[in-house]
Amino acid sequence: MGIKKDLGKKIKRMRIKRGLTQEALSEAIEISQRTLSGIEIGENFCTAETLDKIINALETTPEELFALDHLKQEQDLIKEICESVHNLDSEKLEIAYKVVKGLLNE
């Protein structure tokens, strides 16, 4: 996918998780909403100064922000989940089932 798109997706996910609109985050980090949108869709890459402001505004760490290994294609995620489930003992399989059912009922 590329670092710009991956990082942009992560910023967007973290922004939404924290209940921030693009407008609110862009104001907090002193850039235009259009610039933030470009960062989130991977068109633009931010400066080190803007990146530092994003980290502070999202109350995160550089390590958490750049942990991009979970941003995989949907088909790859499904395959890895299915492979992992096959290796669970019956007790953990039951827990996994309850977690999935809970996610589906949200």
Stockholm file with secondary structure:
# STOCKHOLM 1.0

chainA/1-106         MGIKKDLGKKIKRMRIKRGLTQEALSEAIEISQRTLSGIEIGENFCTAETLDKIINALETTPEELFALDHLKQEQDLIKEICESVHNLDSEKLEIAYKVVKGLLNE
#=GR chainA/1-106 SS CCHHHHHHHHHHHHHHHTTCCHHHHHHHTTSCHHHHHHHHTTSCCCCHHHHHHHHHHTTCCHHHHTCCTTCCCHHHHHHHHHHHHTTCCHHHHHHHHHHHHHHHTC
#=GC SS_cons         CCHHHHHHHHHHHHHHHTTCCHHHHHHHTTSCHHHHHHHHTTSCCCCHHHHHHHHHHTTCCHHHHTCCTTCCCHHHHHHHHHHHHTTCCHHHHHHHHHHHHHHHTC
//
